[in-house]
Amino acid sequence: MPTKTPAAAAKTPAIHYRVEIADPHAHLFCVTLTIARPQALQRVSLPVWIPGSYLVREFSKNLQRLRAHQTARALPAAQI
């Protein structure tokens, strides 16, 4: 298994997820994604597949109240 060099590891942003149950009866969760050192034009996307499945699923249709922040500043976020 290849390992990353220290230089490559320094360029890879640390990604952390926090999942909270917002409404268990409605099956709603609040998911926070934190990228420690995002790139200048960072793009985040959801896959439309699950490993081992051939079905295409549009997981993004279930997103509600999508927001993006850098430090305390709100950033534009588009669900496409």
C-alpha positions, 0 to 999 in steps of 0.5 A: 500500500503506498504511503503519502510523503510528508509533502503530499500529506501537508497538501491534503486538507484534514476533513472532519464530519460532525453528525447530530440528530436534528429530528429523529421522527423526521429522520433529519440530521445536521451534518457539519463538514470542516476542512482544516486547510481548504484550497482557494477554490474548494469544491465539495460534492456528493456521489450519486452511487454507493459502493457495490450498487449499480443504482444511481441515487440523487442524494443531494435532493435530500439536502436542506438549508445548505450553507458554507462558512469560512471562519465567521464569514458566510460564503456562497453555496449552490446546490446544483 
